[in-house]
Amino acid sequence: MPFSHSSEELKAIQRFTVPTIANALETFNALPANEGFCSPNMKCMFPELGTMIGYAVTARITSDLPPSEARPALPDAELWRFVASKPGPKVVVVQDMDTPAKGAIWGEFNSNVYRALGCVGTVTEGGVRDLEGVSGLGFHLFATQVLPSHAYAFFMDYGGPVRVGGMIVRTGDLVVGDRHGVIYIPEDVSLGELAKVAEEIERLEQEVFDFCQSPEFNIDDMEKLDRSVAERWPRPMGQDKPAVRSI
């Protein structure tokens, strides 16, 4: 695994929404502002579960054609042992190589198995099913489709880079998701510093929200407050100017 964090650091990030984390990440200049997150076709199936955070364990599947000598199915236990060897919390990140996906490899069975292996959810460029059975497990599902059948779905390989919702994910990447979507936090970003920045952004935003909802609201004072908040917005690391605000 490229990096790991304490449970306290992970919990500090998990208390924020993904948009707030994304806003805070902008101040670190670790990624271009239009990278590092999944496209809107990646859907959160259980938004009531809040924020998911964990280290990616990656795999690729196919679902449209049965296994063959050219594309043999990977023994399930081999992947289980790979996942079990990685520290948690873990998120299984799966790319279905068929476009569009024909079957759902992720449902009640895999959710139970991988939960027992220390996984907190899955992010799949493909289908999921058995939503009623999975919803009570507290296991996060992010997927591009809901499908009724597994068709010919089987695991092909694991451990390499995968593309999900337009985002490249590698085993060990720290991924975060909630009802807004899925992002990843680069290795060189300190979670402790990220949490501090996110907290400061929330505080500054709340000043604006409180004034907008007060009977004293007026455009002249709003303009002054907006300018004040912009001046106090967290700076990108090593720079004197505030980051572009994304309230």
C-alpha positions as CSV (number, residue, x, y, z in Angstrom):
1,M,0.0,0.0,0.0
2,P,1.5,3.4,-0.9
3,F,0.4,5.1,2.4
4,S,-1.7,4.7,5.5
5,H,-3.2,6.9,8.2
6,S,-4.3,6.6,11.8
7,S,-8.0,5.8,12.5
8,E,-8.2,9.3,14.1
9,E,-7.1,10.9,10.8
10,L,-9.6,8.9,8.8
11,K,-12.4,9.8,11.2
12,A,-11.5,13.5,11.0
13,I,-12.0,13.5,7.2
14,Q,-15.1,11.2,7.3
15,R,-17.1,13.8,9.3
16,F,-17.1,16.2,6.3
17,T,-19.1,15.9,3.1
18,V,-17.3,15.2,-0.2
19,P,-17.9,18.7,-1.6
20,T,-16.2,20.2,1.5
21,I,-13.3,17.8,1.2
22,A,-13.0,18.7,-2.5
23,N,-13.0,22.4,-1.6
24,A,-10.3,21.8,0.9
25,L,-8.2,19.8,-1.5
26,E,-8.1,22.7,-3.9
27,T,-5.9,24.6,-1.5
28,F,-3.2,21.9,-1.6
29,N,-2.6,22.1,-5.4
30,A,-2.2,18.4,-5.4
31,L,-4.5,18.0,-8.5
32,P,-6.0,20.1,-11.2
33,A,-9.4,21.3,-10.1
34,N,-11.1,19.3,-12.8
35,E,-9.5,15.9,-11.9
36,G,-9.6,13.4,-9.1
37,F,-13.4,12.7,-9.0
38,C,-15.8,10.4,-10.7
39,S,-18.2,11.5,-13.4
40,P,-21.9,11.9,-12.6
41,N,-22.8,8.5,-14.0
42,M,-21.3,7.0,-10.7
43,K,-24.3,6.9,-8.4
44,C,-24.5,6.5,-4.6
45,M,-27.0,3.7,-3.8
46,F,-27.2,4.4,-0.1
47,P,-26.8,8.1,0.6
48,E,-28.1,7.6,4.1
49,L,-24.8,5.9,5.1
50,G,-23.0,9.2,5.0
51,T,-19.3,9.4,4.0
52,M,-17.3,6.4,3.0
53,I,-13.5,6.4,3.3
54,G,-11.1,3.6,2.6
55,Y,-8.1,2.4,0.6
56,A,-8.8,1.0,-2.8
57,V,-8.3,-2.6,-3.7
58,T,-8.8,-2.9,-7.4
59,A,-10.1,-5.6,-9.8
60,R,-11.4,-6.0,-13.3
61,I,-14.4,-8.0,-14.4
62,T,-16.3,-8.9,-17.5
63,S,-20.0,-9.8,-17.6
64,D,-21.1,-10.2,-21.3
65,L,-19.4,-13.4,-22.3
66,P,-18.7,-16.6,-20.4
67,P,-15.2,-17.5,-19.3
68,S,-12.9,-19.1,-22.0
69,E,-9.4,-20.3,-22.4
70,A,-8.5,-16.8,-23.6
71,R,-10.3,-15.1,-20.6
72,P,-10.3,-17.6,-17.7
73,A,-12.2,-16.7,-14.6
74,L,-10.1,-15.8,-11.6
75,P,-10.7,-18.1,-8.6
76,D,-12.6,-16.2,-6.0
77,A,-10.4,-17.3,-3.1
78,E,-7.3,-15.8,-4.9
79,L,-8.9,-12.4,-4.9
80,W,-10.2,-12.9,-1.3
81,R,-6.6,-13.5,-0.1
82,F,-5.3,-10.5,-2.0
83,V,-7.9,-8.3,-0.3
84,A,-7.4,-9.8,3.1
85,S,-3.6,-9.0,2.8
86,K,-4.3,-5.3,2.6
87,P,-4.8,-3.0,5.6
88,G,-8.2,-1.4,6.0
89,P,-10.6,0.2,5.9
90,K,-10.8,-1.0,2.3
91,V,-13.0,-0.1,-0.7
92,V,-13.2,-2.6,-3.6
93,V,-12.9,-0.6,-6.8
94,V,-14.1,-2.6,-9.9
95,Q,-14.0,-1.9,-13.6
96,D,-16.3,-3.9,-15.8
97,M,-14.5,-4.2,-19.2
98,D,-17.8,-4.4,-21.1
99,T,-19.5,-1.3,-22.5
100,P,-22.1,-1.2,-21.3
101,A,-21.9,-3.6,-18.4
102,K,-24.2,-6.6,-19.0
103,G,-24.4,-8.1,-15.5
104,A,-24.0,-7.1,-11.9
105,I,-21.1,-8.9,-10.1
106,W,-21.9,-6.9,-7.0
107,G,-24.8,-7.9,-4.8
108,E,-25.7,-9.5,-1.5
109,F,-23.1,-12.3,-1.8
110,N,-20.1,-10.2,-2.5
111,S,-21.1,-7.5,-0.1
112,N,-21.2,-10.0,2.8
113,V,-17.9,-11.7,1.8
114,Y,-16.0,-8.5,1.3
115,R,-17.4,-6.9,4.4
116,A,-16.1,-9.8,6.3
117,L,-12.7,-9.1,4.7
118,G,-12.6,-5.6,6.1
119,C,-14.2,-3.7,3.2
120,V,-16.6,-0.8,3.8
121,G,-18.0,-0.5,0.3
122,T,-17.4,-0.9,-3.4
123,V,-17.1,1.6,-6.3
124,T,-17.8,-0.1,-9.6
125,E,-17.9,0.9,-13.3
126,G,-20.6,-1.6,-13.7
127,G,-23.8,-3.0,-12.2
128,V,-25.1,-3.8,-8.7
129,R,-28.2,-5.6,-7.5
130,D,-29.8,-7.0,-4.3
131,L,-30.2,-3.5,-3.0
132,E,-32.7,-4.6,-0.3
133,G,-30.4,-7.3,1.0
134,V,-27.3,-5.0,1.0
135,S,-28.9,-1.9,2.5
136,G,-29.0,-3.3,6.1
137,L,-25.3,-4.2,6.1
138,G,-24.0,-0.7,6.3
139,F,-22.0,-1.5,3.1
140,H,-21.6,1.4,0.6
141,L,-22.5,0.8,-3.0
142,F,-21.4,3.2,-5.8
143,A,-22.2,2.0,-9.3
144,T,-23.0,3.2,-12.8
145,Q,-26.0,0.8,-13.2
146,V,-28.5,-1.3,-11.3
147,L,-29.1,-4.6,-13.1
148,P,-31.3,-7.6,-12.2
149,S,-28.8,-10.4,-13.3
150,H,-25.2,-11.2,-12.8
151,A,-25.1,-12.5,-16.4
152,Y,-21.7,-14.0,-17.0
153,A,-19.9,-11.7,-14.6
154,F,-16.5,-13.0,-13.3
155,F,-13.3,-11.5,-12.0
156,M,-10.5,-11.3,-14.5
157,D,-7.6,-9.9,-12.6
158,Y,-6.8,-7.6,-9.7
159,G,-4.3,-5.1,-8.3
160,G,-3.7,-3.0,-11.3
161,P,-5.0,0.5,-12.3
162,V,-8.7,0.7,-13.1
163,R,-11.0,3.4,-14.6
164,V,-14.3,4.0,-12.8
165,G,-16.5,7.0,-13.7
166,G,-13.6,8.4,-15.7
167,M,-11.2,8.4,-12.7
168,I,-8.1,6.2,-12.6
169,V,-7.8,4.4,-9.3
170,R,-4.8,2.3,-8.1
171,T,-4.7,-0.2,-5.3
172,G,-3.8,1.8,-2.2
173,D,-5.4,5.1,-3.2
174,L,-7.5,6.7,-0.5
175,V,-11.0,7.1,-1.9
176,V,-13.9,9.0,-0.3
177,G,-17.6,9.0,-1.4
178,D,-21.0,10.1,-0.4
179,R,-24.3,11.1,-2.1
180,H,-22.4,13.7,-4.2
181,G,-19.9,11.2,-5.7
182,V,-16.5,9.7,-5.3
183,I,-13.1,11.5,-5.1
184,Y,-9.6,10.4,-4.1
185,I,-7.1,12.1,-1.8
186,P,-3.5,12.2,-3.1
187,E,-0.8,10.6,-1.1
188,D,1.1,13.8,-0.4
189,V,-1.9,15.5,1.3
190,S,-1.8,15.5,5.1
191,L,-5.1,14.4,6.4
192,G,-4.6,16.4,9.6
193,E,-4.0,19.6,7.6
194,L,-6.8,18.7,5.2
195,A,-9.3,18.4,8.1
196,K,-8.1,21.8,9.5
197,V,-8.7,23.5,6.1
198,A,-12.1,21.8,5.7
199,E,-13.1,23.0,9.1
200,E,-12.0,26.6,8.3
201,I,-13.9,26.5,5.0
202,E,-17.1,25.4,6.8
203,R,-16.7,28.2,9.3
204,L,-16.3,30.8,6.6
205,E,-19.2,29.5,4.6
206,Q,-21.4,29.6,7.7
207,E,-20.7,33.3,8.1
208,V,-22.2,33.8,4.6
209,F,-25.1,31.5,5.2
210,D,-26.0,33.1,8.5
211,F,-26.0,36.6,7.0
212,C,-28.1,35.4,4.0
213,Q,-30.7,34.0,6.3
214,S,-30.8,37.0,8.6
215,P,-33.3,39.9,8.4
216,E,-30.3,42.3,8.1
217,F,-29.4,40.9,4.7
218,N,-28.6,43.6,2.1
219,I,-26.4,43.7,-1.0
220,D,-23.9,46.3,0.2
221,D,-23.1,44.4,3.4
222,M,-23.1,41.1,1.5
223,E,-20.5,42.5,-0.9
224,K,-18.3,43.5,2.1
225,L,-18.7,40.1,3.7
226,D,-18.0,38.3,0.4
227,R,-14.8,40.3,0.1
228,S,-13.8,39.6,3.7
229,V,-14.4,35.8,3.3
230,A,-12.4,35.8,0.1
231,E,-9.5,37.5,1.9
232,R,-9.6,35.0,4.7
233,W,-10.2,31.9,2.5
234,P,-7.4,29.3,3.0
235,R,-4.4,29.8,0.8
236,P,-2.9,27.1,-1.4
237,M,0.2,25.7,0.3
238,G,3.2,27.9,-0.4
239,Q,1.1,30.8,-2.0
240,D,0.0,34.2,-0.7
241,K,-3.2,34.4,-2.6
242,P,-6.4,32.6,-1.6
243,A,-7.6,29.6,-3.5
244,V,-10.6,30.0,-5.9
245,R,-13.6,29.8,-3.7
246,S,-16.2,27.0,-4.4
247,I,-19.0,27.7,-2.0
